[in-house]
């Protein structure tokens, strides 16, 4: 018996649904009404928000227990994340497919579902991971080719053109649901890795997080919550100086751990490790390429650092209307916002 079945009804599942059933139902329904696919459709936006509220409660065992006993009003106000961020933290964004592709956790779960359920669980996971690895190799190679083409104008000396193109791309991506957080995470990852090649010349500055008021406040606070975690994780991984093999093993362990804890913060932690693994592979392939000269390698590193800086958007002229951070020495120009460490 549950006090309130509304969240179960929204996802069209039974009150005794398993975590995997909750996850499948949310993914299928939320993907159909995602705001990036249904521009200007208020009904789709309303449904998407309702699905995100239901999912973030039911996928968390503690919150689900509270909800079953006492209903929605028992959930603490500081628990809620904006529904745009719920989907983005778990599944990313189709708009970022040329930078991230499909998250490894999603790929792995698809492979796992295709394995025979009668098999030993550990054998199923091993086989699913072997298939996932092959798909990730294809993803990495494809994303590397795209990135080489993207930074080529800079390498060819068309720096102003490159900056304008990347700035335009960043502004487009920033309008996607969860776009600013994904831009920030990618920006930090590329700036950090390019700095290693440039001997720290383009190191990331100290971040000050903007506090947005008004109608966008709740959404942006949720994105900042996720961005803080991604910045800590990327920084920690950079300090460990892992090899690419170690990064991929770390990703595997995170994904396997995720199977035992479907909470949204755990999903995002796993996906940030994945983004770092992607950017590491791309940077190694681009910046350790033995087929080009050292001068070209340095220009590629400079281009990646510039791309990261523009994506982060913390400094003029790359600041965006709802970017989520500043760097030391920068003033906040949005009258509906403030900033904090």
C-alpha positions in Angstrom: 0.0 0.0 0.0 1.2 3.5 -0.8 -0.3 6.8 0.3 0.0 8.4 -3.1 0.4 6.6 -6.4 0.6 9.7 -8.6 4.3 9.3 -9.4 3.8 5.7 -10.4 0.8 6.7 -12.6 2.9 9.3 -14.4 5.5 6.7 -15.3 2.7 4.1 -16.0 4.3 1.5 -13.7 3.1 -0.6 -10.7 3.8 0.5 -7.2 6.1 -2.5 -6.7 8.1 -1.8 -9.9 11.8 -2.6 -9.8 14.5 0.0 -10.3 15.2 -1.1 -13.8 11.5 -0.9 -14.7 11.4 2.6 -13.3 14.4 3.5 -15.3 13.1 2.1 -18.6 9.7 3.7 -18.2 11.3 7.1 -17.5 13.7 6.9 -20.4 11.1 5.9 -22.9 8.6 8.5 -21.9 11.0 11.4 -21.2 12.8 10.9 -24.4 9.6 11.2 -26.4 8.6 14.6 -24.8 12.1 16.0 -24.3 12.1 19.8 -24.8 15.0 19.7 -27.3 12.7 17.6 -29.6 9.4 19.5 -28.9 10.2 23.2 -29.1 7.3 25.4 -28.3 5.1 22.5 -27.1 3.8 23.4 -23.6 2.1 20.0 -23.1 5.4 18.2 -23.8 7.3 20.5 -21.5 4.7 19.9 -18.7 4.9 16.2 -19.2 8.7 16.2 -19.2 8.8 18.1 -15.9 6.3 15.7 -14.3 8.3 12.7 -15.4 11.5 14.1 -14.0 9.9 14.8 -10.6 8.5 11.3 -10.5 11.8 9.6 -11.5 14.1 11.5 -9.1 11.9 10.3 -6.2 11.2 6.7 -7.2 14.7 5.9 -8.2 16.0 6.9 -4.8 15.2 4.2 -2.2 15.1 6.6 0.7 12.9 9.2 -1.0 10.7 6.5 -2.5 10.1 5.1 1.0 9.1 8.5 2.3 6.9 9.1 -0.7 5.1 5.7 -0.3 4.4 6.4 3.4 3.6 10.2 3.3 3.2 11.4 -0.2 5.0 14.2 -2.2 4.8 16.8 0.5 7.2 14.9 2.7 10.1 15.4 0.2 12.5 18.1 1.5 12.6 21.2 -0.8 16.4 21.1 -1.1 16.1 17.6 -2.6 14.5 18.5 -5.9 16.5 18.9 -9.1 15.1 20.6 -12.2 13.7 18.0 -14.6 16.0 19.2 -17.4 19.0 18.3 -15.1 17.5 15.0 -14.1 17.5 13.7 -17.7 20.8 15.4 -18.5 22.7 13.9 -15.6 21.5 10.4 -16.5 21.4 10.4 -20.3 23.1 13.6 -21.5 21.8 15.4 -24.5 21.3 14.5 -28.2 22.6 18.0 -29.0 26.0 17.0 -27.7 26.3 13.8 -29.8 29.4 15.1 -31.7 31.2 15.7 -28.4 30.1 12.9 -26.2 28.1 10.4 -28.2 26.0 8.1 -26.1 27.0 7.7 -22.5 28.9 4.4 -21.8 26.5 3.6 -19.0 23.5 3.7 -21.5 25.4 1.6 -24.0 26.4 -0.9 -21.4 22.8 -1.3 -20.1 21.6 -1.9 -23.7 24.2 -4.6 -24.1 23.3 -6.1 -20.8 19.7 -6.3 -21.7 20.5 -8.3 -24.8 22.3 -11.0 -22.8 20.4 -14.1 -21.7 18.9 -13.6 -18.2 19.4 -17.2 -17.4 23.2 -16.8 -17.4 25.3 -16.1 -14.3 25.0 -12.4 -13.5 28.8 -11.9 -13.5 29.1 -13.7 -16.9 26.3 -11.5 -18.3 28.1 -8.3 -17.1 31.5 -9.5 -18.5 30.0 -10.3 -21.9 28.0 -7.0 -22.0 31.2 -5.1 -21.1 33.2 -6.7 -23.9 30.5 -5.6 -26.4 30.4 -2.2 -24.8 34.2 -1.8 -25.2 34.0 -2.4 -28.9 31.2 0.2 -29.2 33.2 2.7 -27.1 36.2 2.2 -29.4 34.0 3.1 -32.4 32.6 6.1 -30.4 36.1 7.4 -29.5 37.4 7.1 -33.1 34.4 8.8 -34.5 34.5 11.7 -32.0 38.3 12.1 -32.6 37.8 12.5 -36.4 35.1 15.1 -35.7 37.3 17.0 -33.3 40.3 17.1 -35.8 38.0 18.6 -38.4 36.6 21.1 -35.9 40.0 22.5 -34.8 41.6 22.4 -38.3 40.7 26.1 -39.0 42.8 27.1 -36.0 45.7 24.9 -37.1 45.5 26.4 -40.6 45.8 29.9 -39.1 42.2 31.0 -39.3 42.0 31.7 -35.6 39.3 34.4 -35.7 37.1 32.2 -37.8 37.7 29.3 -35.4 36.8 31.4 -32.4 33.6 32.7 -34.0 32.5 29.2 -35.1 33.1 27.7 -31.6 31.5 30.6 -29.8 28.4 30.2 -32.1 28.4 26.5 -31.4 28.6 27.1 -27.7 25.7 29.5 -27.7 23.6 27.1 -29.6 24.4 24.2 -27.3 23.8 26.4 -24.2 20.1 26.6 -25.2 19.7 22.8 -24.9 18.3 21.3 -21.7 21.3 20.9 -19.3 23.4 22.5 -22.0 25.4 24.9 -19.7 26.5 22.1 -17.4 27.6 19.9 -20.2 29.5 22.8 -21.8 31.2 23.5 -18.5 32.2 19.9 -18.0 33.6 19.5 -21.5 35.3 22.9 -21.2 37.1 22.0 -18.0 38.1 18.6 -19.4 39.7 20.1 -22.6 41.3 23.0 -20.8 42.9 20.7 -18.2 44.3 18.3 -20.8 45.5 21.0 -23.2 47.2 22.7 -20.2 49.2 19.5 -19.6 50.6 19.8 -23.2 51.1 23.5 -23.0 52.9 23.3 -19.7 50.1 25.1 -17.8 49.9 28.1 -20.1 46.1 27.7 -20.3 45.3 26.5 -16.8 41.7 26.9 -15.6 41.1 29.9 -13.4 39.4 29.8 -10.0 35.7 29.3 -10.5 33.0 31.6 -9.0 29.5 30.1 -9.3 26.7 32.4 -10.4 23.5 32.4 -8.4 20.6 33.0 -10.8 17.4 34.5 -9.5 14.1 34.8 -11.4 12.3 32.2 -13.6 15.6 30.5 -14.6 16.9 30.3 -11.0 15.8 26.7 -10.1 17.0 25.3 -13.4 20.4 27.0 -13.2 20.9 26.1 -9.5 20.4 22.5 -10.5 23.0 22.8 -13.3 25.5 24.4 -11.0 25.0 21.6 -8.5 26.0 19.1 -11.2 28.8 21.3 -12.6 30.5 21.6 -9.2 30.6 17.8 -9.0 31.9 17.5 -12.5 34.7 20.0 -11.9 35.8 18.2 -8.7 35.8 14.9 -10.5 37.7 16.1 -13.6 40.3 17.7 -11.3 40.7 14.6 -9.2 41.1 12.4 -12.2 43.7 14.7 -13.7 45.7 14.6 -10.5 45.8 10.8 -10.5 47.6 10.9 -13.9 45.9 7.6 -15.0 46.8 5.9 -18.3 44.0 5.5 -20.8 43.7 1.8 -19.8 43.3 2.8 -16.2 40.7 5.4 -17.1 38.7 2.8 -19.0 39.0 0.3 -16.0 37.8 3.1 -13.7 34.9 3.7 -15.9 34.0 0.0 -15.9 34.0 -0.1 -12.1 31.8 3.0 -11.9 29.3 1.5 -14.3 29.2 -1.8 -12.4 28.7 0.1 -9.2 25.9 2.1 -10.8 24.0 -1.2 -11.3 23.7 -1.4 -7.5 22.8 2.3 -7.0 20.6 4.0 -9.6 20.5 7.3 -7.8 20.9 10.4 -10.0 24.0 11.7 -8.3 25.7 8.2 -8.9 24.6 8.3 -12.5 26.2 11.7 -13.0 29.4 10.8 -11.2 29.7 7.8 -13.6 29.0 9.9 -16.7 31.5 12.6 -15.7 34.1 9.8 -15.5 33.0 8.8 -19.0 33.3 12.4 -20.3 36.8 12.6 -18.9 37.7 9.2 -20.5 36.4 10.5 -23.9 38.3 13.8 -23.7 41.5 11.9 -22.6 41.2 9.5 -25.6 40.6 12.4 -28.0 43.4 14.5 -26.7 45.9 11.6 -26.7 45.0 10.8 -30.3 45.2 14.4 -31.4 48.2 15.6 -29.4 50.4 12.5 -29.6 49.9 12.0 -33.4 53.2 10.9 -34.8 52.1 11.7 -38.4 52.2 15.5 -37.9 54.9 18.0 -36.9 55.5 19.3 -33.4 54.3 22.7 -34.6 50.9 21.2 -35.6 50.6 19.4 -32.3 51.1 22.6 -30.4 48.5 24.4 -32.5 46.1 21.5 -31.9 46.7 21.9 -28.1 46.1 25.6 -28.3 42.9 25.0 -30.3 41.6 22.5 -27.7 42.5 25.0 -24.9 40.6 27.8 -26.7 37.6 25.5 -27.4 37.5 24.6 -23.7 37.7 28.2 -22.6 34.9 29.2 -24.9 32.7 26.3 -23.8 33.3 27.2 -20.2 32.2 30.7 -21.0 33.5 32.3 -17.8 35.2 35.3 -19.4 34.2 38.0 -22.0 33.7 37.9 -24.9 32.5 34.3 -24.5 30.1 35.0 -21.6 26.5 33.8 -22.3 23.2 35.0 -20.9 22.9 32.1 -18.5 26.4 30.8 -18.1 27.0 29.3 -14.7 30.4 30.6 -13.6 32.9 33.5 -13.6 36.6 33.5 -13.0 38.6 35.7 -10.6 38.6 39.3 -11.6 35.4 39.1 -13.7 32.2 41.0 -12.8 28.7 39.6 -13.1 26.7 41.6 -15.6 23.4 39.9 -15.2 21.2 41.9 -12.8 19.2 38.9 -11.9 22.3 37.0 -10.8 25.0 37.0 -8.2 28.0 34.8 -7.6 29.7 32.8 -4.9 32.8 30.6 -4.4 
